[in-house]
Amino acid sequence: MNYMNIRASWFAVALLVILASVANFASAGVLAGEKIKTGTIQKLNFSEGSMILDGNRYHTAPELRVEIAGSYGAFTMLEVGMKVQIVYRVESAVRRDVVEIKEIPSHVTIEEA
């Protein structure tokens, strides 16, 4: 093997490792037992740590991550009328805990279920 073949092989391996890492990171967002929903925030209760999204109540999980306008945010920065995508898990027949909230830009149309 000459130097150029070794260099090309090394580059191909490095590229595959990077692509695999990116794919693994992108799929790590939703764990087993978690669900995704998009909708519009109808009500927020900051003292209770809950929100109503399209008629369903969701509570904040201790590990909640919030993203507003592409940056880190806080639950208290959310507003009624915001379009969001949430990742949640069903804890019981009457409790759903949100682990991630991402704001969807207002110009994006979402299908309301």
C-alpha positions as CSV (number, residue, x, y, z in Angstrom):
1,M,0.0,0.0,0.0
2,N,1.3,3.4,-0.8
3,Y,0.9,6.5,1.2
4,M,-2.1,7.8,-0.8
5,N,-4.1,4.6,-0.3
6,I,-3.4,4.6,3.4
7,R,-4.4,8.2,3.7
8,A,-7.6,7.7,1.7
9,S,-8.5,4.6,3.8
10,W,-7.9,6.6,7.0
11,F,-10.0,9.4,5.8
12,A,-12.9,7.0,4.9
13,V,-12.8,5.4,8.3
14,A,-12.7,8.8,10.1
15,L,-15.7,9.9,8.0
16,L,-17.7,6.8,8.8
17,V,-17.0,7.3,12.6
18,I,-18.2,10.9,12.4
19,L,-21.3,10.0,10.5
20,A,-22.1,7.2,12.9
21,S,-21.7,9.5,15.9
22,V,-24.0,12.1,14.4
23,A,-26.7,9.5,13.6
24,N,-26.4,8.1,17.1
25,F,-26.7,11.6,18.7
26,A,-29.7,12.5,16.5
27,S,-31.6,9.3,17.5
28,A,-30.8,9.6,21.2
29,G,-33.4,12.3,21.7
30,V,-36.4,10.0,22.3
31,L,-35.9,7.0,24.7
32,A,-38.0,3.9,24.9
33,G,-41.4,4.7,26.5
34,E,-41.2,8.4,25.4
35,K,-43.6,10.0,23.0
36,I,-43.5,13.1,20.8
37,K,-46.3,15.6,20.3
38,T,-46.6,19.0,18.6
39,G,-49.2,21.6,19.5
40,T,-50.0,25.0,20.9
41,I,-49.7,25.9,24.5
42,Q,-53.1,26.8,25.9
43,K,-52.3,27.4,29.6
44,L,-49.2,27.6,31.8
45,N,-49.0,27.1,35.6
46,F,-45.5,28.0,36.6
47,S,-46.1,27.4,40.4
48,E,-47.4,23.9,39.7
49,G,-44.9,23.2,36.8
50,S,-47.6,22.2,34.4
51,M,-49.0,23.2,31.0
52,I,-52.0,22.4,28.9
53,L,-51.2,21.6,25.3
54,D,-54.1,21.0,23.0
55,G,-56.4,20.0,25.9
56,N,-54.0,17.7,27.7
57,R,-52.2,18.5,30.9
58,Y,-48.5,17.8,31.1
59,H,-46.2,18.2,34.1
60,T,-42.5,19.1,34.0
61,A,-40.0,16.4,34.8
62,P,-37.0,17.2,37.0
63,E,-34.7,16.7,34.0
64,L,-36.7,19.0,31.7
65,R,-34.8,20.6,28.8
66,V,-36.3,23.7,27.1
67,E,-35.2,25.2,23.8
68,I,-36.6,28.6,22.7
69,A,-35.6,30.1,19.3
70,G,-32.8,27.5,19.0
71,S,-31.2,28.4,22.4
72,Y,-31.4,27.0,25.9
73,G,-34.4,28.3,27.7
74,A,-36.5,27.8,30.9
75,F,-40.0,26.6,31.5
76,T,-40.9,30.1,32.8
77,M,-39.9,31.6,29.4
78,L,-42.7,29.8,27.6
79,E,-45.9,31.7,26.7
80,V,-49.5,30.9,25.9
81,G,-50.0,30.6,22.2
82,M,-46.4,29.2,21.5
83,K,-46.2,26.3,19.1
84,V,-44.0,23.6,20.6
85,Q,-42.8,20.0,20.2
86,I,-42.6,18.1,23.4
87,V,-41.1,14.7,24.4
88,Y,-43.0,13.2,27.2
89,R,-43.6,9.9,29.1
90,V,-46.8,8.6,30.5
91,E,-46.4,8.1,34.2
92,S,-49.9,7.0,35.0
93,A,-53.4,7.2,33.6
94,V,-53.6,10.8,34.8
95,R,-50.0,12.0,34.6
96,R,-47.7,12.8,31.7
97,D,-44.2,14.2,32.4
98,V,-42.5,16.4,29.8
99,V,-38.7,15.9,29.5
100,E,-38.1,18.2,26.5
101,I,-39.9,21.2,25.0
102,K,-38.7,22.9,21.8
103,E,-40.4,26.0,20.4
104,I,-41.6,25.7,16.8
105,P,-41.3,28.9,14.8
106,S,-44.7,30.7,14.6
107,H,-44.7,30.7,10.8
108,V,-44.6,26.8,10.7
109,T,-48.0,25.2,10.3
110,I,-48.6,22.2,12.6
111,E,-51.3,19.6,12.2
112,E,-53.6,19.8,15.2
113,A,-54.9,16.4,16.2
